[in-house]
């Protein structure tokens, strides 16, 4: 079956993937998960999703590599970088790599939803209007 | 082989002393010998004179047997070896040694050569020329003294008609004195002199050795031992610096250097500790943030889903709130390691205290610790980071509970608004000399704050002094004490610029004052008279008391030793053994410092402890040293 996906979440921690799936799933989004950069970049969801959430620290290739690669393949898809080190320096590096927003761990449902909505609104303002 | 300085010095001095004393002894001995000989010659001359006059009449009246008897008698006396009488032709007429009577003397013989070595015999000779020294058959030395017997009227008028009128010298009296005794004395004097010289050399060498041991070898050995210890890493080494000379100065400089090295090392260790805290915090943040995200998202999700069941929603609210507090603690730890400034918002200190207490109430009840509140009503809101201050309060209360232990006790928590005068409270964090050198010395802390380093000059002697950085307090520290009442002048320890302000006078004793520039606070002045505690800062005095929100946490626990008081706020310092990480009070202090506040602790062993945190109602702007470097004001 060829499912279509709204969101791809990349994090080596299952609890984060599950939490994102829970919160965004409750809002009607279809969330795919990947546990590292390699499986994320080969995931079928990458072709169809409207948003990528990616942890900065991944085993192997870093989250910044994923951001650059997604930016190259699908420049129109916004990327939210998730990090446990919420520093100005990390934020700058994320934005430079092409991330649209920055989400500091640990976050709660409101913070996640607000961040996701705000990047999607910005992208939608610039492109097509489509909401589930 | 290494020759020691002392041995080289002693050898050098011994050689010089030996040469000097040897030369001196030689001169003295020579003079002594000459004087003795002159004395002996004079004696010999007198004896021959006496013999001459006592035998005169025997010769005049030609009483030969009497003359012979007399000469033999005199010749037998002690010290006199021989007495003899030659006639004008050189024949021995009389002698104390009968064997040689009648023998002819050669003109070249020792007794005659004095006069007869010249073409025409001399008739008059000085005493020294009449004397001669020769060796007897057995080797001892003999002094010979001749005495010419001159013709006189009575001689050529005498009945015997033996002598004619035109003869000048009728005969010669020759006296031999033994020099054996004198030589023995000279030899014994020489021995004594050599002995004295050796003693003098030995005594001076010994004295030099002793001085060298005491003044040089001992202090140098202590210095060497000290440097070795320092080289091995023991920076607590001090060496006795009792000597008043240069080596004492060296020892004092050494101690000063070691102390500074130790402080620098402690600071490095501290910095290292902080860096470790930073790494640890970063690692902890990453590891803890994932599970915290899980708890937080699931709990907040559930909370929304269960809004129709308020009792469960309320419990979930506690989970969400406390998980967020965990998040803030982790962030606070990161902030501490990065020293980020807090986010100030008007905050009700009482509310923070209540929230903090609510979090740990269960633990306190379990440990039979009672809480006694005395919160001031209508407390004015103070600009603060609520989460950070709540962490401070939780830290202090948990600390108090740990100090109380399992036996139970009471923690008194109180809040109030206080107006604190600058004197005895405000910390001088910026101090510069007139040329702009930074005088704050993080290497020497007085209390918990870096001292203000100045150079004290008195009688050409420079001493480093660290002034108490708390305005109005006088716990100054000097490397050398100064007698109370004496005046000194002060200078910048770097550029030597004078800090004295002679035109200003001390408000208490009228002595001249010295001053440093404390950033925007302007000049801070101190009295130059030792023992006078006058100090003034016009801007601080003019601004009046500052308003603070104060929270104090007092316990009935085991108290604090004076030694621990100094280290309480250092990272990783703990009195709880394995139970504490030693970060709580370090984080607490970092937070309070970040708020421009103060934290003071009092306590004695067995009498509990009291922590007082004060947060300013008008937090100072970022410190000038951090915001912008300032030159001379």
Contacts between the chains, C-beta under 8 A, distances in Angstrom:
chain1	res1	chain2	res2	distance
A	13	B	290	4.4
A	13	B	293	8.0
A	13	B	294	7.9
A	15	B	290	6.3
A	15	B	291	6.7
A	15	B	293	7.0
A	15	B	294	3.7
A	16	B	290	6.1
A	16	B	293	5.7
A	16	B	294	7.1
A	18	B	294	7.6
A	19	B	293	6.2
A	19	B	294	5.7
A	19	B	297	3.8
A	19	B	298	6.4
A	20	B	297	7.8
A	22	B	297	6.8
A	22	B	298	6.9
A	22	B	301	5.9
A	23	B	297	5.8
A	23	B	301	5.9
A	26	B	301	7.0
A	57	B	286	6.5
A	84	B	285	5.3
A	84	B	286	4.1
A	84	B	289	4.0
A	84	B	290	7.1
A	85	B	282	6.3
A	85	B	285	6.5
A	85	B	286	6.8
A	85	B	334	7.7
A	86	B	331	7.2
A	87	B	334	7.9
A	87	B	338	7.5
A	105	B	289	3.8
A	105	B	290	6.6
A	105	B	292	7.3
A	105	B	293	5.0
A	106	B	289	5.0
A	106	B	290	7.6
A	106	B	292	3.6
A	106	B	293	3.8
A	106	B	295	7.6
A	106	B	296	5.0
A	106	B	297	8.0
A	106	B	323	7.2
A	106	B	327	5.2
A	107	B	293	6.1
A	107	B	296	6.8
A	107	B	297	7.0
A	108	B	296	4.5
A	108	B	297	6.0
A	108	B	299	7.9
A	108	B	300	4.2
A	108	B	320	6.7
A	108	B	324	7.5
A	109	B	297	5.4
A	109	B	300	4.4
A	109	B	301	5.1
A	109	B	304	7.1
A	110	B	300	6.7
A	112	B	297	6.8
